[in-house]
Amino acid sequence: AEEAKSKPEETPSKSMTRDSKGRLVKIIDDDEEEMDCEFLNNRQLFLNLCQGNHYQFDSLRRAKHTSMMVLWHLHNRDAPKFVQQCALCSREILQGMRYHCPTCADFDMCNECRRNPNIPRHPHPLQAIPVGSQQSALTPEQRKERQRSIQLHMTLLLHASTCRSTECSSANCAKMKGLLKHGTQCKIKANGGCNVCKRIWALLQIHAKQCKQENCPVPNCMAIRERYRQLQLQQQAMDDRRRQMMNQTYHQKAR
C-alpha cells in the first residue's frame, strides 16, 4: 500500500485524457486529419452499408446504434464493412474461412459447420473465401506509412505526366511512364480484368480526388473530376426531389 502511495501518478499527455472514472483514454480529434471514408462519398454507398448491416433510423434505439456503428466504421476505415453469418448455425463468421455458395442466394457456411461430420454436405460446390484482411489490423504507424506511400505515388504520377526527359534522374519515373503508356494502349482495360490497368485507375482516381488544378497534366484527371461532378449533381437532384416529396407529404397530412 505504501508503494502504491509513493508511486507517482501518471499524467495524461496531449493526446490522452481522463474519463469520469479516472482512467486514461485517447482523445479522438476529428479535425486532426482528413478522414476520407469510402461509404460516405455518396448516398448510394451509405445506403448499401446500412442495408447490408441492417442499420436503421426508424426508432431512437436503432438510430443510436446506427450512428455508433457509422462512427466506428469512420474511425476503422480498413475494417470489413460487412460480416457474413453462417446459414447453418447463424453465427457471425469473423475469422478464418467462409464457404460461399455461388448458386444459392445468400448462403455462407463457417469452417466449424463444414468440418462437422453430423451436418449434411451442401449440394452445390462451395467457394472458400478468407475472412478479414491484413488491413484490418493496421496500426496507426502502419496507416501513416501507407498514407505516405500513397502521397509519394501521387508525386511520382504528377512528375511522370509532365516529364519529357529520356534520362530523368528519378529512378521510378520511367516505370510510371511505362504504366501510363500501358493504360493508353491496353485492349483489355480495367473492366476486362487487367490488373495493371486496375492499379493505374486506382492511382488516377486518388489523384483526381485531391487535384485542384484547372488544367491538370495527369491523364484522365479532368474526365474523372467531371464524372465526379456529374455524380454529385445527380445525387443532389435526387435529394432535392426526395425532400420535395417529403415536404408535400407533410403538408398534405397537416391539412
C-alpha positions in Angstrom: 0.0 0.0 0.0 2.9 2.4 0.8 4.5 1.6 -2.5 1.2 2.4 -4.3 1.0 5.7 -2.5 4.6 6.6 -3.2 4.2 5.7 -6.9 3.8 8.9 -8.9 0.5 9.4 -10.7 0.7 9.1 -14.4 0.0 12.5 -16.1 -2.1 12.5 -19.3 -0.4 13.7 -22.5 -1.9 16.0 -25.1 -3.5 13.0 -26.9 -4.8 11.5 -23.7 -7.3 12.5 -21.0 -9.1 11.0 -18.0 -12.7 9.9 -18.1 -15.2 10.1 -15.2 -13.7 7.1 -13.5 -10.1 8.5 -13.7 -9.0 6.1 -16.5 -6.7 7.3 -19.2 -8.5 7.4 -22.6 -7.3 8.5 -26.0 -8.6 11.8 -27.4 -10.1 11.3 -30.9 -9.7 14.6 -32.8 -11.8 14.6 -36.0 -10.1 17.8 -37.2 -6.6 16.4 -36.8 -6.6 14.5 -40.1 -8.8 14.4 -43.2 -10.9 11.3 -42.7 -11.8 10.0 -46.1 -14.3 7.1 -45.8 -15.4 5.4 -48.9 -19.0 4.7 -47.9 -19.6 8.3 -47.1 -18.7 9.6 -50.5 -22.2 9.3 -51.8 -25.7 8.3 -50.7 -25.8 5.0 -52.6 -22.7 3.6 -50.9 -24.1 4.7 -47.5 -27.4 3.1 -48.3 -25.6 -0.2 -49.3 -23.8 -0.2 -45.9 -27.0 0.3 -44.0 -28.9 -2.3 -45.9 -26.1 -4.8 -45.7 -25.8 -4.5 -42.0 -29.5 -3.8 -41.2 -28.8 -0.3 -39.9 -32.0 1.7 -39.4 -33.2 5.0 -38.1 -36.9 4.2 -37.6 -36.5 4.3 -33.8 -34.4 6.2 -31.3 -32.7 3.0 -30.1 -31.8 1.9 -33.6 -30.7 5.4 -34.6 -28.3 5.5 -31.7 -26.9 2.1 -32.6 -26.6 3.0 -36.3 -24.9 6.3 -35.5 -22.4 4.5 -33.2 -21.6 1.9 -35.9 -21.2 4.6 -38.6 -18.7 6.4 -36.4 -16.9 3.1 -35.7 -16.5 2.5 -39.4 -15.3 6.0 -39.9 -12.5 5.5 -37.3 -11.8 2.0 -38.5 -11.8 2.5 -42.3 -9.7 -0.6 -43.0 -12.1 -3.0 -41.1 -14.5 -5.1 -43.1 -17.8 -3.3 -43.8 -20.0 -6.4 -43.9 -20.0 -9.5 -41.7 -21.5 -12.7 -43.1 -23.5 -15.2 -41.0 -23.4 -19.0 -41.2 -26.6 -20.3 -42.8 -26.5 -23.3 -40.5 -25.5 -22.1 -37.0 -26.4 -18.4 -37.6 -23.1 -17.3 -36.0 -21.1 -14.4 -37.5 -18.0 -15.5 -39.4 -15.4 -13.2 -38.1 -12.1 -15.1 -38.8 -10.7 -18.0 -40.7 -12.5 -19.1 -43.9 -16.1 -18.8 -45.0 -17.6 -21.1 -47.7 -19.8 -19.3 -50.1 -22.3 -20.9 -52.5 -22.4 -19.0 -55.8 -25.6 -20.9 -56.8 -27.8 -20.3 -53.7 -28.9 -16.9 -52.7 -27.0 -15.6 -49.6 -25.6 -18.9 -48.4 -22.4 -19.0 -46.4 -21.0 -21.7 -44.1 -18.5 -21.4 -41.3 -15.4 -23.6 -41.0 -16.8 -25.4 -37.9 -20.0 -26.4 -39.7 -18.1 -27.6 -42.7 -15.9 -29.8 -40.6 -18.8 -31.2 -38.6 -19.5 -34.7 -39.8 -23.0 -34.6 -38.4 -24.0 -31.8 -40.8 -25.0 -33.0 -44.3 -23.0 -31.7 -47.2 -24.2 -28.8 -49.2 -25.4 -30.0 -52.7 -23.5 -27.3 -54.6 -19.8 -26.6 -54.7 -18.6 -24.0 -52.2 -16.1 -21.3 -52.7 -13.6 -20.8 -49.9 -13.1 -17.1 -49.1 -10.8 -15.8 -46.4 -12.5 -13.6 -43.8 -10.9 -10.3 -42.9 -7.7 -8.8 -44.3 -4.3 -7.7 -43.1 -5.5 -4.1 -43.5 -8.0 -4.5 -40.6 -5.0 -5.0 -38.3 -3.1 -1.9 -39.3 -1.5 0.1 -36.5 -1.5 3.9 -36.6 2.1 3.8 -37.6 1.4 1.4 -40.5 -1.6 3.6 -41.6 0.7 6.7 -41.6 3.3 4.8 -43.6 0.6 3.7 -46.1 -0.6 7.3 -46.5 3.0 8.4 -47.0 3.4 5.8 -49.7 0.3 6.9 -51.5 1.4 10.5 -51.4 4.8 9.5 -52.9 2.9 7.7 -55.7 0.9 10.9 -56.3 4.0 13.0 -56.5 5.6 10.5 -58.9 2.4 10.4 -61.0 2.4 14.1 -61.4 6.1 14.2 -62.2 5.9 11.4 -64.8 2.9 13.2 -66.5 5.0 16.3 -67.1 8.5 14.9 -67.6 9.7 14.8 -71.1 13.3 13.8 -70.4 14.5 10.4 -71.7 17.2 10.3 -69.0 15.3 11.5 -65.9 17.1 11.5 -62.6 14.2 10.0 -60.9 14.6 6.2 -60.5 10.9 5.4 -60.8 10.0 8.0 -63.5 10.5 5.5 -66.3 8.4 2.9 -64.5 5.5 5.2 -64.0 5.7 6.4 -67.6 5.5 2.7 -68.7 2.4 2.2 -66.6 0.7 5.3 -68.1 1.6 4.1 -71.6 0.2 0.7 -70.8 -3.1 2.3 -69.7 -3.4 4.0 -73.1 -2.5 1.0 -75.2 -4.1 -1.9 -73.3 -7.0 -3.5 -75.1 -8.3 -5.4 -72.0 -8.7 -2.4 -69.7 -9.6 -2.5 -66.0 -13.2 -3.6 -66.8 -11.8 -6.6 -68.7 -9.7 -7.7 -65.7 -6.3 -6.2 -66.4 -4.5 -5.9 -63.1 -2.1 -3.3 -64.3 -5.0 -1.1 -65.6 -6.8 -1.5 -62.3 -3.7 -0.3 -60.4 -3.3 2.7 -62.8 -7.0 3.5 -62.5 -6.8 3.4 -58.7 -3.9 5.9 -58.7 -5.7 8.2 -61.1 -8.9 8.2 -59.0 -6.9 9.0 -55.8 -5.2 11.8 -57.7 -8.4 13.2 -59.1 -10.0 13.4 -55.7 -7.1 15.5 -54.4 -6.3 17.6 -57.5 -7.4 21.3 -57.7 -5.6 22.3 -60.9 -7.6 23.8 -63.7 -5.6 22.2 -66.4 -4.1 19.1 -64.8 -1.5 17.3 -67.0 -2.2 13.9 -65.4 -4.1 11.7 -68.0 -7.9 11.4 -67.5 -7.8 13.7 -64.4 -10.2 16.2 -65.8 -12.5 13.5 -67.1 -12.6 11.7 -63.7 -13.3 15.0 -61.9 -16.0 15.9 -64.4 -17.6 12.4 -63.8 -17.5 13.0 -60.0 -19.1 16.4 -60.5 -21.9 14.9 -62.6 -22.5 12.2 -60.0 -22.7 14.9 -57.3 -25.2 16.9 -59.3 -27.3 13.8 -59.9 -27.2 12.9 -56.2 -28.2 16.5 -55.3 -31.1 16.4 -57.7 -32.3 13.1 -56.2 -32.0 14.5 -52.7 -34.0 17.7 -53.8 -36.7 15.6 -55.3 -36.9 13.4 -52.3 -37.0 16.3 -50.0 -39.8 18.0 -52.0 -41.9 14.8 -51.9 -41.5 14.6 -48.2 -42.5 18.2 -47.7 -45.6 17.7 -49.9 -46.5 14.6 -47.8 -46.2 16.6 -44.6 -48.3 19.4 -45.9 -51.0 17.0 -47.0 -51.1 15.4 -43.6 -51.2 18.8 -41.9 -54.3 19.7 -43.9 
